[in-house]
Amino acid sequence: MHPIVESVTARICERSKDSRSAYLDQMKKAEEKGVHRSSLSCGNLAHGFAACGQSDKQALKLTNAVNVAIVNSYNDMLSAHQPFEVYPDLIRSAVREMGSVAQVAAGVPAMCDGVTQGQPGMDLSLFSRDVIAMSTAIGLSHNMFDAALYLGVCDKIVPGLLIGALRFGHLPTVFVPAGPMQSGLPNKEKARIRQEYAEGKVGREELLQCESDSYHSAGTCTFYGTANTNQMVVEVMGLHLPGGTFVNPGTPLRDALTREAAQKAVKLTAKNGRFTPLYEIVDERSIVNAIVALLATGGSTNHTMHIVAIARAAGIVINWDDFSELSSVVPLLARVYPNGEADINHFHAAGGVGFLIRELLAAGYLHEDVMTIMGKGLSKYTQEPFLLDGEIHWKDAASLSLDKAVLAPVSEAFSSDGGVKVLEGNLGRGVIKTSAVAEQHRVVEAPAIVFENQDDIAEAFKRGDLDKDFIAVVRNQGPKAIGMPELHKLTPYLGVLQDRGFKVALVTDGRMSGASGKVPAAIHVWPEAIEGGPLSKVQDGDLIRLDGVNGTLQLLADDQWQSRSVETASIPVEYHMAMGRELFSSFRNQMSCSEEGATVFDFSEING
């Protein structure tokens, strides 16, 4: 193992000793109760299988048959999740072949950040993760199940499912992806048209055609945002079938993988193979592997919150210093938009996850001695699936990258570091993703222009007020303020100004999204402004230095500015009303800070 990876893992183990022990104790007590259906009353059980066919009903009367829970995030509107419509039938059929039963235990909400981007609904996006976790728990609380399959892909959905799953960590667990849509409009062309629209050079008709050509069919969006980062991370954690993450939907191989995943869940139960509960798979080493995969591929900054919350659900305490220290040594091996021009299909064709894992294992960046759904050892994930006479067979994944402009070996890494840094200074703590930021733009020192709303930047841009060097401070966007919406709609405007030769950057207590791109952005800054954090005292003209090289975020003045009164201590009521936002006031009040996962759950209390 690389010494830094080893030392960070040891530090996490020591820090988590008490909470992890308490979590494992909870899970083992649940496990010791055995098949939970046997503890249900006759009335309970009759309700649980009332709608089943006669053969399934008979199987569920027997405690030696396995009942697999399906937790499904299907809806028609979300392209990545639309393929899940047919999965339950595939799963039920595959499980019946093994003499067992599968039931849809829960449907969880799945919102599309692409639809809500820049709209009031985006204020509920981060909250949806914890709602999904709670919805998962409600579905599994019927106590009918011996194993669970989780059907999810996109931004908050997979983290929410995994948080919920970890509270039922005594169950064997498999995550089931749907795969990315096939490639559409090249990402460079899409970015060009978006910037031209921001400048008024093309109209809405041209912009809509561009977006339609980019997002054109069922499947995950093909850029490397939070959705595809989710999929990468879950496979490296050993919760997907090897090599199946980025197989396109609607293909024979995709359907075969879904059937294989269903039967794998049955085989992980004590009656059918080697009992492998989720709590054995998700441990300190697999969490470190998840962070390494994130860094090595230039993944979504949202995971600096999501992985924290996932880890804490399993009694594991991590923080941004762990990310930053690992980032200092983990090489960047992938160039996928927004960190390059290729999309996720190109990444998969160049060698994909199997090649990536082989390279990282060989160089000592990943823990090999972890448990996975395939058994002991991450080296099992250097294989990929192929169809032979309708059956899946596993072969070694590519040993050489087929396109080194997209996927590089460690010896030819795009960068010696992972491109995620902690920023710390008198404006608070935040993170920056530098992997898509050119070196000459990683340090910006300029006067602040303060905004309380992302829409105000668009208006200032159109007026021509932003044709100068500046750092946009967009505050009161944090989880407690309005739910921490992504500020992705700022990217075209700030990108245009950077292309015009101005030094520009963003500082915010909000999120920038998995599509964080070429403009340097200090995001997730806390303490957030609504709580009287330093951002609440910044004024127009204050000189700020964002240093993505040395990891500092400073207002350059003597300390007198810190005695200023708070500029904005409340949020206009319209930001908390309409589009359902009024239902989430208790969430806003309970949210933890970004570095603690931005969650409503108090895991320190849950895990004793």
Beta strands, then each sheet from edge to edge (+ up, - down):
strand 1: 67-72
strand 2: 101-107
strand 3: 147-151
strand 4: 173-176
strand 5: 371-372
strand 6: 375-376
strand 7: 383-388
strand 8: 391-396
strand 9: 420-425
strand 10: 428-433
strand 11: 443-451
strand 12: 470-474
strand 13: 504-508
strand 14: 521-526
strand 15: 543-547
strand 16: 552-555
sheet 1: 2+ 1+ 3+ 4+
sheet 2: 5+ 6-
sheet 3: 7+ 8-
sheet 4: 9+ 10- 14+ 13+ 12+ 11+ 15- 16+
end
